[in-house]
């Protein structure tokens, strides 16, 4: 291995160590990242939360129960469990117990401190518990970090359940965003739901949030510039945790492209964990009337461009240009110039009588050999009836028979004229074909013991 290759391998090894050492950055670091969009028949969302801040309560929370109450006839489609911890240290995964079973939660975001010391950061964890949430009832939770020490504590937990009625004629689109959106000074936090769908026939819309570290009565929850709740985050779910759910149908006009939710407080520091927006409309809602339901229409408010109908009369694809014929060259006869009524029959194997004649011709020094005039092109044995007049076997064949023979070979006389051997060439291959024709005629007449047909 040369020095250059060894150096390259060393660089790659060093780079791999750096990559392995880099921490995993979640989409929700200092923000709410878009996590899930799902359409549910007759759908809705229920959020149940509980505060777990031991530093605020004066005692740690060892365990607690979350009570879920769903509408009649609703089934659970998805369920997620969230934990918001606070402290100077944290891992990428946190093991807790949910529904009396150990579960491993994944960190989805890290946010700044919320007025409990600059090194005590907020971390938010999530785990999918759909299989464990079977419907109404109490779900036992344990193993949550909770302490009198702020560097080893938490804010609270939340259970988010997406449920619906499979028999409903409505569809609810659920959008979930999560992470650790927090500030270490009086809060003014916002999250924008982009590219939302609000059909013309929308009849329901809700906003749900889960927020940690709330302890004052001067905070607000807003959608756009409209206040949904005053004193929104006082720690109503237990010490330092709140869940809010609001009907926002009147604030979400049809065809709205986005929705901006805000959490504010002039005095309090807050940690926003989850934001959920739901929009409900009939399953067959078709705002642009193009026959495609809004829920599957790529552009639900513009007819057809995103869903063009197939062209009933498509233009045929152009045929490819024919490939050019190969250039045969001057040494090969152009059989395409032979007139159909003068086609010649070529015998590859000469007959026995002609074999003796050919041997005699080789001993005649005055003969013109075909190989000498046709560049090694083999001269086929041409039957008598195709040369000159039919049935003419005279040893004294006139010179005009040469032209007739050539005409028999070449049809319209494009190489040889009908009288004698005058050259009337209209082709760049004329010279070579002329020599070939002469050789063929010479071989034939030689078999008639006539001597050279090109005598002076």
One Martini backbone bead per residue (centre of mass of N, CA, C, O) as a GRO file, in nm:
protein
  456
    1UNK     BB    1   0.095   0.038   0.026
    2UNK     BB    2   0.083   0.350  -0.030
    3UNK     BB    3   0.093   0.664   0.101
    4UNK     BB    4  -0.172   0.774  -0.014
    5UNK     BB    5  -0.358   0.541   0.079
    6UNK     BB    6  -0.292   0.557   0.381
    7UNK     BB    7  -0.393   0.848   0.417
    8UNK     BB    8  -0.684   0.803   0.329
    9UNK     BB    9  -0.759   0.590   0.541
   10UNK     BB   10  -0.703   0.774   0.784
   11UNK     BB   11  -0.916   0.988   0.720
   12UNK     BB   12  -1.164   0.800   0.723
   13UNK     BB   13  -1.132   0.704   1.013
   14UNK     BB   14  -1.153   0.982   1.147
   15UNK     BB   15  -1.433   1.053   1.035
   16UNK     BB   16  -1.588   0.818   1.164
   17UNK     BB   17  -1.540   0.908   1.457
   18UNK     BB   18  -1.682   1.179   1.434
   19UNK     BB   19  -1.962   1.074   1.346
   20UNK     BB   20  -2.012   0.897   1.597
   21UNK     BB   21  -1.982   1.146   1.810
   22UNK     BB   22  -2.222   1.272   1.706
   23UNK     BB   23  -2.507   1.403   1.781
   24UNK     BB   24  -2.841   1.365   1.777
   25UNK     BB   25  -3.066   1.556   1.580
   26UNK     BB   26  -3.363   1.678   1.623
   27UNK     BB   27  -3.640   1.841   1.492
   28UNK     BB   28  -3.709   1.957   1.808
   29UNK     BB   29  -3.481   2.164   1.836
   30UNK     BB   30  -3.622   2.449   1.936
   31UNK     BB   31  -3.887   2.295   1.827
   32UNK     BB   32  -4.154   2.196   1.604
   33UNK     BB   33  -4.181   1.900   1.453
   34UNK     BB   34  -4.289   1.724   1.192
   35UNK     BB   35  -4.448   1.403   1.237
   36UNK     BB   36  -4.778   1.375   1.173
   37UNK     BB   37  -5.003   1.248   0.912
   38UNK     BB   38  -5.361   1.168   0.942
   39UNK     BB   39  -5.641   0.981   0.828
   40UNK     BB   40  -5.969   0.975   0.991
   41UNK     BB   41  -6.256   0.832   1.060
   42UNK     BB   42  -6.418   1.025   1.263
   43UNK     BB   43  -6.203   1.205   1.398
   44UNK     BB   44  -5.983   1.245   1.693
   45UNK     BB   45  -5.844   1.410   1.993
   46UNK     BB   46  -5.675   1.299   2.295
   47UNK     BB   47  -5.546   1.471   2.591
   48UNK     BB   48  -5.334   1.353   2.858
   49UNK     BB   49  -5.215   1.497   3.170
   50UNK     BB   50  -4.909   1.543   3.391
   51UNK     BB   51  -4.749   1.650   3.664
   52UNK     BB   52  -4.370   1.605   3.776
   53UNK     BB   53  -4.266   1.838   3.974
   54UNK     BB   54  -4.081   1.809   4.256
   55UNK     BB   55  -3.973   2.104   4.310
   56UNK     BB   56  -4.271   2.216   4.338
   57UNK     BB   57  -4.409   2.001   4.542
   58UNK     BB   58  -4.175   1.864   4.746
   59UNK     BB   59  -4.210   1.590   4.577
   60UNK     BB   60  -4.187   1.305   4.428
   61UNK     BB   61  -4.289   1.116   4.144
   62UNK     BB   62  -4.338   0.774   4.117
   63UNK     BB   63  -4.653   0.769   4.033
   64UNK     BB   64  -4.929   0.731   3.786
   65UNK     BB   65  -5.252   0.819   3.636
   66UNK     BB   66  -5.417   0.783   3.317
   67UNK     BB   67  -5.728   0.904   3.193
   68UNK     BB   68  -5.942   0.749   2.950
   69UNK     BB   69  -6.205   0.912   2.735
   70UNK     BB   70  -6.413   0.792   2.491
   71UNK     BB   71  -6.616   0.782   2.251
   72UNK     BB   72  -6.862   0.626   2.127
   73UNK     BB   73  -6.736   0.400   1.881
   74UNK     BB   74  -6.438   0.435   1.930
   75UNK     BB   75  -6.113   0.400   1.799
   76UNK     BB   76  -5.782   0.321   1.806
   77UNK     BB   77  -5.513   0.435   1.597
   78UNK     BB   78  -5.327   0.624   1.787
   79UNK     BB   79  -5.036   0.634   2.026
   80UNK     BB   80  -4.870   0.872   2.259
   81UNK     BB   81  -4.580   0.919   2.468
   82UNK     BB   82  -4.478   1.188   2.692
   83UNK     BB   83  -4.163   1.350   2.804
   84UNK     BB   84  -4.062   1.621   3.032
   85UNK     BB   85  -3.750   1.717   3.104
   86UNK     BB   86  -3.514   1.832   3.370
   87UNK     BB   87  -3.159   1.915   3.322
   88UNK     BB   88  -2.802   1.853   3.294
   89UNK     BB   89  -2.897   1.566   3.193
   90UNK     BB   90  -2.908   1.335   2.901
   91UNK     BB   91  -3.055   1.115   2.684
   92UNK     BB   92  -3.165   0.962   2.386
   93UNK     BB   93  -3.291   0.765   2.603
   94UNK     BB   94  -3.593   0.661   2.791
   95UNK     BB   95  -3.684   0.463   3.063
   96UNK     BB   96  -4.013   0.342   3.123
   97UNK     BB   97  -4.355   0.313   3.243
   98UNK     BB   98  -4.632   0.165   3.058
   99UNK     BB   99  -4.885  -0.016   3.146
  100UNK     BB  100  -4.670  -0.191   3.316
  101UNK     BB  101  -4.448  -0.137   3.092
  102UNK     BB  102  -4.159  -0.131   2.937
  103UNK     BB  103  -4.024   0.169   2.785
  104UNK     BB  104  -3.866   0.332   2.500
  105UNK     BB  105  -3.769   0.650   2.465
  106UNK     BB  106  -3.737   0.919   2.234
  107UNK     BB  107  -3.562   1.184   2.143
  108UNK     BB  108  -3.707   1.498   1.990
  109UNK     BB  109  -3.580   1.725   2.197
  110UNK     BB  110  -3.396   2.036   2.265
  111UNK     BB  111  -3.409   2.284   2.517
  112UNK     BB  112  -3.396   2.538   2.696
  113UNK     BB  113  -3.409   2.695   2.964
  114UNK     BB  114  -3.670   2.769   3.244
  115UNK     BB  115  -3.561   2.937   3.506
  116UNK     BB  116  -3.346   2.682   3.636
  117UNK     BB  117  -3.099   2.735   3.501
  118UNK     BB  118  -2.872   2.720   3.233
  119UNK     BB  119  -2.820   2.384   3.254
  120UNK     BB  120  -3.137   2.328   3.257
  121UNK     BB  121  -3.278   2.133   3.034
  122UNK     BB  122  -3.503   2.052   2.782
  123UNK     BB  123  -3.661   1.727   2.735
  124UNK     BB  124  -3.808   1.529   2.472
  125UNK     BB  125  -4.018   1.235   2.471
  126UNK     BB  126  -4.103   0.938   2.264
  127UNK     BB  127  -4.377   0.687   2.231
  128UNK     BB  128  -4.529   0.414   2.091
  129UNK     BB  129  -4.870   0.300   2.232
  130UNK     BB  130  -5.089   0.157   2.060
  131UNK     BB  131  -5.086  -0.141   2.176
  132UNK     BB  132  -5.161  -0.040   2.483
  133UNK     BB  133  -5.410   0.119   2.367
  134UNK     BB  134  -5.759   0.001   2.389
  135UNK     BB  135  -5.900   0.240   2.560
  136UNK     BB  136  -6.061   0.284   2.808
  137UNK     BB  137  -5.890   0.411   3.102
  138UNK     BB  138  -5.610   0.322   3.297
  139UNK     BB  139  -5.265   0.449   3.290
  140UNK     BB  140  -4.973   0.344   3.405
  141UNK     BB  141  -4.704   0.541   3.558
  142UNK     BB  142  -4.336   0.506   3.561
  143UNK     BB  143  -4.002   0.633   3.594
  144UNK     BB  144  -4.000   0.931   3.629
  145UNK     BB  145  -3.826   1.204   3.648
  146UNK     BB  146  -3.812   1.295   4.004
  147UNK     BB  147  -3.726   1.594   4.198
  148UNK     BB  148  -3.590   1.836   4.412
  149UNK     BB  149  -3.388   1.856   4.184
  150UNK     BB  150  -3.350   2.041   3.898
  151UNK     BB  151  -3.124   1.846   3.753
  152UNK     BB  152  -3.356   1.581   3.818
  153UNK     BB  153  -3.617   1.652   3.649
  154UNK     BB  154  -3.959   1.750   3.563
  155UNK     BB  155  -4.274   1.848   3.412
  156UNK     BB  156  -4.417   1.605   3.229
  157UNK     BB  157  -4.705   1.433   3.087
  158UNK     BB  158  -4.836   1.270   2.773
  159UNK     BB  159  -5.142   1.154   2.615
  160UNK     BB  160  -5.185   1.067   2.271
  161UNK     BB  161  -5.506   1.021   2.099
  162UNK     BB  162  -5.611   0.858   1.805
  163UNK     BB  163  -5.951   0.866   1.696
  164UNK     BB  164  -6.246   0.670   1.567
  165UNK     BB  165  -6.508   0.610   1.315
  166UNK     BB  166  -6.538   0.365   1.078
  167UNK     BB  167  -6.856   0.456   0.994
  168UNK     BB  168  -6.789   0.719   0.890
  169UNK     BB  169  -6.835   1.003   0.648
  170UNK     BB  170  -6.578   1.118   0.768
  171UNK     BB  171  -6.280   1.325   0.777
  172UNK     BB  172  -5.967   1.339   0.966
  173UNK     BB  173  -5.702   1.558   0.988
  174UNK     BB  174  -5.387   1.485   1.140
  175UNK     BB  175  -5.153   1.710   1.308
  176UNK     BB  176  -4.818   1.649   1.430
  177UNK     BB  177  -4.615   1.833   1.664
  178UNK     BB  178  -4.275   1.808   1.799
  179UNK     BB  179  -4.075   1.899   2.102
  180UNK     BB  180  -3.848   2.182   2.219
  181UNK     BB  181  -4.018   2.474   2.287
  182UNK     BB  182  -3.809   2.724   2.434
  183UNK     BB  183  -3.746   2.969   2.703
  184UNK     BB  184  -3.523   3.184   2.918
  185UNK     BB  185  -3.779   3.368   2.890
  186UNK     BB  186  -4.027   3.527   2.825
  187UNK     BB  187  -4.284   3.404   2.636
  188UNK     BB  188  -4.274   3.364   2.254
  189UNK     BB  189  -4.439   3.125   2.090
  190UNK     BB  190  -4.427   2.941   1.766
  191UNK     BB  191  -4.645   2.760   1.527
  192UNK     BB  192  -4.654   2.641   1.186
  193UNK     BB  193  -4.899   2.516   0.981
  194UNK     BB  194  -4.831   2.371   0.689
  195UNK     BB  195  -5.017   2.275   0.430
  196UNK     BB  196  -5.312   2.281   0.473
  197UNK     BB  197  -5.653   2.139   0.496
  198UNK     BB  198  -5.957   2.338   0.403
  199UNK     BB  199  -6.242   2.270   0.321
  200UNK     BB  200  -6.546   2.394   0.234
  201UNK     BB  201  -6.687   2.148   0.422
  202UNK     BB  202  -6.599   2.227   0.691
  203UNK     BB  203  -6.700   2.119   1.051
  204UNK     BB  204  -6.398   2.086   1.189
  205UNK     BB  205  -6.170   2.232   1.451
  206UNK     BB  206  -5.856   2.165   1.630
  207UNK     BB  207  -5.656   2.256   1.924
  208UNK     BB  208  -5.355   2.110   2.064
  209UNK     BB  209  -5.172   2.128   2.384
  210UNK     BB  210  -4.840   2.085   2.546
  211UNK     BB  211  -4.721   2.237   2.861
  212UNK     BB  212  -4.439   2.345   3.039
  213UNK     BB  213  -4.381   2.544   3.335
  214UNK     BB  214  -4.649   2.638   3.439
  215UNK     BB  215  -4.727   2.921   3.708
  216UNK     BB  216  -4.904   3.141   3.575
  217UNK     BB  217  -5.184   3.389   3.501
  218UNK     BB  218  -5.043   3.535   3.211
  219UNK     BB  219  -5.116   3.344   2.983
  220UNK     BB  220  -5.127   3.245   2.623
  221UNK     BB  221  -5.354   3.131   2.361
  222UNK     BB  222  -5.311   3.124   2.000
  223UNK     BB  223  -5.471   3.202   1.675
  224UNK     BB  224  -5.294   3.401   1.557
  225UNK     BB  225  -5.474   3.688   1.693
  226UNK     BB  226  -5.643   3.485   1.857
  227UNK     BB  227  -5.777   3.427   2.165
  228UNK     BB  228  -5.831   3.125   2.341
  229UNK     BB  229  -5.655   3.181   2.621
  230UNK     BB  230  -5.648   3.278   2.942
  231UNK     BB  231  -5.453   3.157   3.161
  232UNK     BB  232  -5.338   2.874   3.027
  233UNK     BB  233  -5.053   2.815   3.230
  234UNK     BB  234  -5.082   2.710   3.573
  235UNK     BB  235  -5.086   2.393   3.634
  236UNK     BB  236  -5.359   2.206   3.595
  237UNK     BB  237  -5.217   1.894   3.579
  238UNK     BB  238  -5.012   1.998   3.769
  239UNK     BB  239  -4.699   2.054   3.830
  240UNK     BB  240  -4.600   2.222   3.547
  241UNK     BB  241  -4.877   2.140   3.372
  242UNK     BB  242  -5.043   2.149   3.033
  243UNK     BB  243  -5.369   2.112   2.874
  244UNK     BB  244  -5.504   2.214   2.549
  245UNK     BB  245  -5.845   2.258   2.405
  246UNK     BB  246  -5.971   2.391   2.081
  247UNK     BB  247  -6.208   2.550   1.902
  248UNK     BB  248  -6.122   2.664   1.543
  249UNK     BB  249  -6.333   2.702   1.312
  250UNK     BB  250  -6.379   3.022   1.312
  251UNK     BB  251  -6.041   3.058   1.253
  252UNK     BB  252  -6.069   2.857   0.983
  253UNK     BB  253  -6.077   2.909   0.682
  254UNK     BB  254  -6.138   2.824   0.390
  255UNK     BB  255  -5.834   2.758   0.228
  256UNK     BB  256  -5.620   2.754   0.427
  257UNK     BB  257  -5.262   2.727   0.419
  258UNK     BB  258  -5.245   2.813   0.733
  259UNK     BB  259  -5.135   2.792   1.092
  260UNK     BB  260  -5.093   3.003   1.389
  261UNK     BB  261  -4.942   2.923   1.688
  262UNK     BB  262  -4.952   3.058   2.036
  263UNK     BB  263  -4.717   3.118   2.315
  264UNK     BB  264  -4.763   3.336   2.601
  265UNK     BB  265  -4.551   3.543   2.834
  266UNK     BB  266  -4.435   3.809   3.041
  267UNK     BB  267  -4.306   3.603   3.291
  268UNK     BB  268  -4.288   3.320   3.173
  269UNK     BB  269  -4.141   2.998   3.141
  270UNK     BB  270  -4.165   2.775   2.854
  271UNK     BB  271  -4.259   2.425   2.744
  272UNK     BB  272  -4.315   2.302   2.425
  273UNK     BB  273  -4.422   1.979   2.301
  274UNK     BB  274  -4.727   1.996   2.168
  275UNK     BB  275  -4.899   2.006   1.840
  276UNK     BB  276  -5.252   1.998   1.730
  277UNK     BB  277  -5.431   1.951   1.415
  278UNK     BB  278  -5.779   1.948   1.321
  279UNK     BB  279  -5.974   1.834   1.026
  280UNK     BB  280  -6.325   1.830   0.924
  281UNK     BB  281  -6.491   1.628   0.664
  282UNK     BB  282  -6.616   1.496   0.414
  283UNK     BB  283  -6.509   1.233   0.223
  284UNK     BB  284  -6.648   1.382  -0.052
  285UNK     BB  285  -6.499   1.630  -0.066
  286UNK     BB  286  -6.527   1.893  -0.346
  287UNK     BB  287  -6.426   2.203  -0.400
  288UNK     BB  288  -6.364   2.193  -0.738
  289UNK     BB  289  -6.544   1.973  -0.895
  290UNK     BB  290  -6.344   1.720  -1.029
  291UNK     BB  291  -6.401   1.427  -0.870
  292UNK     BB  292  -6.184   1.479  -0.642
  293UNK     BB  293  -6.109   1.436  -0.342
  294UNK     BB  294  -5.950   1.638  -0.125
  295UNK     BB  295  -5.774   1.412   0.023
  296UNK     BB  296  -5.645   1.328  -0.291
  297UNK     BB  297  -5.593   1.612  -0.391
  298UNK     BB  298  -5.329   1.800  -0.503
  299UNK     BB  299  -5.551   2.036  -0.602
  300UNK     BB  300  -5.846   2.114  -0.438
  301UNK     BB  301  -5.885   2.434  -0.576
  302UNK     BB  302  -5.810   2.310  -0.871
  303UNK     BB  303  -5.905   2.215  -1.165
  304UNK     BB  304  -5.718   1.929  -1.304
  305UNK     BB  305  -5.405   1.991  -1.330
  306UNK     BB  306  -5.337   1.749  -1.116
  307UNK     BB  307  -5.587   1.575  -1.287
  308UNK     BB  308  -5.554   1.474  -1.574
  309UNK     BB  309  -5.694   1.371  -1.850
  310UNK     BB  310  -5.679   1.162  -2.087
  311UNK     BB  311  -5.599   1.152  -2.414
  312UNK     BB  312  -5.807   1.040  -2.665
  313UNK     BB  313  -5.592   1.172  -2.901
  314UNK     BB  314  -5.305   1.076  -2.940
  315UNK     BB  315  -5.012   1.130  -3.067
  316UNK     BB  316  -4.813   0.988  -3.268
  317UNK     BB  317  -4.525   0.850  -3.289
  318UNK     BB  318  -4.252   0.894  -3.447
  319UNK     BB  319  -4.078   0.757  -3.684
  320UNK     BB  320  -3.795   0.630  -3.746
  321UNK     BB  321  -3.528   0.663  -3.918
  322UNK     BB  322  -3.382   0.519  -4.160
  323UNK     BB  323  -3.129   0.331  -4.227
  324UNK     BB  324  -2.855   0.346  -4.393
  325UNK     BB  325  -2.706   0.222  -4.652
  326UNK     BB  326  -2.448   0.050  -4.725
  327UNK     BB  327  -2.131   0.081  -4.861
  328UNK     BB  328  -2.010  -0.139  -5.090
  329UNK     BB  329  -1.845  -0.052  -5.334
  330UNK     BB  330  -1.656  -0.114  -5.632
  331UNK     BB  331  -1.616  -0.446  -5.609
  332UNK     BB  332  -1.929  -0.475  -5.601
  333UNK     BB  333  -2.211  -0.575  -5.719
  334UNK     BB  334  -2.518  -0.412  -5.822
  335UNK     BB  335  -2.810  -0.584  -5.794
  336UNK     BB  336  -3.020  -0.340  -5.789
  337UNK     BB  337  -2.967  -0.273  -6.117
  338UNK     BB  338  -3.125  -0.519  -6.189
  339UNK     BB  339  -3.345  -0.620  -6.389
  340UNK     BB  340  -3.605  -0.832  -6.353
  341UNK     BB  341  -3.600  -0.941  -6.661
  342UNK     BB  342  -3.255  -0.984  -6.619
  343UNK     BB  343  -3.213  -1.197  -6.437
  344UNK     BB  344  -2.968  -1.402  -6.298
  345UNK     BB  345  -2.843  -1.732  -6.305
  346UNK     BB  346  -2.641  -1.871  -6.051
  347UNK     BB  347  -2.376  -2.104  -6.057
  348UNK     BB  348  -2.163  -2.218  -5.828
  349UNK     BB  349  -2.140  -2.491  -5.979
  350UNK     BB  350  -1.985  -2.621  -6.225
  351UNK     BB  351  -1.987  -2.803  -6.484
  352UNK     BB  352  -1.812  -3.056  -6.637
  353UNK     BB  353  -1.757  -2.924  -6.913
  354UNK     BB  354  -1.645  -2.651  -6.798
  355UNK     BB  355  -1.396  -2.755  -6.653
  356UNK     BB  356  -1.224  -2.816  -6.902
  357UNK     BB  357  -1.230  -2.533  -7.022
  358UNK     BB  358  -1.090  -2.394  -6.786
  359UNK     BB  359  -0.823  -2.550  -6.818
  360UNK     BB  360  -0.759  -2.445  -7.101
  361UNK     BB  361  -0.758  -2.145  -7.034
  362UNK     BB  362  -0.505  -2.148  -6.850
  363UNK     BB  363  -0.309  -2.225  -7.116
  364UNK     BB  364  -0.394  -1.938  -7.228
  365UNK     BB  365  -0.213  -1.647  -7.260
  366UNK     BB  366  -0.442  -1.463  -7.409
  367UNK     BB  367  -0.612  -1.459  -7.176
  368UNK     BB  368  -0.851  -1.313  -6.963
  369UNK     BB  369  -0.858  -1.289  -6.632
  370UNK     BB  370  -1.077  -1.242  -6.383
  371UNK     BB  371  -0.880  -1.185  -6.140
  372UNK     BB  372  -0.741  -0.936  -6.295
  373UNK     BB  373  -1.033  -0.752  -6.315
  374UNK     BB  374  -1.193  -0.822  -6.014
  375UNK     BB  375  -1.055  -0.827  -5.742
  376UNK     BB  376  -1.105  -1.138  -5.652
  377UNK     BB  377  -1.373  -1.188  -5.794
  378UNK     BB  378  -1.587  -1.425  -5.840
  379UNK     BB  379  -1.695  -1.600  -6.124
  380UNK     BB  380  -1.980  -1.686  -6.234
  381UNK     BB  381  -2.180  -1.922  -6.377
  382UNK     BB  382  -2.327  -1.858  -6.688
  383UNK     BB  383  -2.576  -1.913  -6.866
  384UNK     BB  384  -2.639  -1.909  -7.200
  385UNK     BB  385  -2.928  -1.767  -7.211
  386UNK     BB  386  -2.797  -1.490  -7.074
  387UNK     BB  387  -2.617  -1.476  -7.346
  388UNK     BB  388  -2.733  -1.327  -7.572
  389UNK     BB  389  -2.869  -1.532  -7.781
  390UNK     BB  390  -3.078  -1.775  -7.791
  391UNK     BB  391  -2.892  -2.063  -7.884
  392UNK     BB  392  -2.606  -1.937  -7.926
  393UNK     BB  393  -2.304  -2.141  -8.046
  394UNK     BB  394  -2.113  -1.982  -8.194
  395UNK     BB  395  -1.769  -1.933  -8.259
  396UNK     BB  396  -1.857  -1.653  -8.426
  397UNK     BB  397  -1.910  -1.421  -8.238
  398UNK     BB  398  -2.010  -1.122  -8.238
  399UNK     BB  399  -1.948  -0.818  -8.100
  400UNK     BB  400  -2.248  -0.754  -8.030
  401UNK     BB  401  -2.273  -0.981  -7.812
  402UNK     BB  402  -2.137  -0.830  -7.589
  403UNK     BB  403  -2.355  -0.619  -7.546
  404UNK     BB  404  -2.585  -0.819  -7.499
  405UNK     BB  405  -2.465  -0.948  -7.254
  406UNK     BB  406  -2.448  -0.692  -7.085
  407UNK     BB  407  -2.749  -0.632  -7.102
  408UNK     BB  408  -2.831  -0.894  -6.961
  409UNK     BB  409  -2.686  -0.806  -6.694
  410UNK     BB  410  -2.786  -0.465  -6.694
  411UNK     BB  411  -3.031  -0.408  -6.879
  412UNK     BB  412  -3.024  -0.063  -6.939
  413UNK     BB  413  -2.711   0.002  -6.992
  414UNK     BB  414  -2.544   0.161  -6.758
  415UNK     BB  415  -2.263   0.030  -6.855
  416UNK     BB  416  -2.356  -0.100  -7.134
  417UNK     BB  417  -2.406  -0.093  -7.445
  418UNK     BB  418  -2.565  -0.261  -7.710
  419UNK     BB  419  -2.310  -0.163  -7.890
  420UNK     BB  420  -2.062  -0.307  -7.805
  421UNK     BB  421  -1.807  -0.127  -7.574
  422UNK     BB  422  -1.944   0.119  -7.486
  423UNK     BB  423  -1.927   0.369  -7.234
  424UNK     BB  424  -2.227   0.434  -7.006
  425UNK     BB  425  -2.177   0.586  -6.721
  426UNK     BB  426  -2.390   0.644  -6.400
  427UNK     BB  427  -2.163   0.527  -6.201
  428UNK     BB  428  -1.912   0.489  -5.960
  429UNK     BB  429  -1.918   0.162  -6.033
  430UNK     BB  430  -1.867   0.120  -6.340
  431UNK     BB  431  -1.575   0.023  -6.374
  432UNK     BB  432  -1.591  -0.237  -6.208
  433UNK     BB  433  -1.833  -0.364  -6.361
  434UNK     BB  434  -1.703  -0.373  -6.635
  435UNK     BB  435  -1.477  -0.567  -6.564
  436UNK     BB  436  -1.663  -0.795  -6.474
  437UNK     BB  437  -1.817  -0.830  -6.741
  438UNK     BB  438  -1.576  -0.897  -6.915
  439UNK     BB  439  -1.491  -1.149  -6.762
  440UNK     BB  440  -1.751  -1.311  -6.805
  441UNK     BB  441  -1.753  -1.310  -7.113
  442UNK     BB  442  -1.472  -1.435  -7.154
  443UNK     BB  443  -1.533  -1.704  -7.017
  444UNK     BB  444  -1.753  -1.790  -7.208
  445UNK     BB  445  -1.602  -1.767  -7.486
  446UNK     BB  446  -1.374  -1.958  -7.405
  447UNK     BB  447  -1.564  -2.210  -7.405
  448UNK     BB  448  -1.592  -2.157  -7.739
  449UNK     BB  449  -1.311  -2.116  -7.872
  450UNK     BB  450  -1.266  -1.784  -7.946
  451UNK     BB  451  -1.101  -1.639  -7.765
  452UNK     BB  452  -1.058  -1.317  -7.752
  453UNK     BB  453  -1.298  -1.050  -7.706
  454UNK     BB  454  -1.053  -0.813  -7.701
  455UNK     BB  455  -0.947  -0.766  -7.965
  456UNK     BB  456  -0.788  -0.542  -8.187
   0.00000   0.00000   0.00000
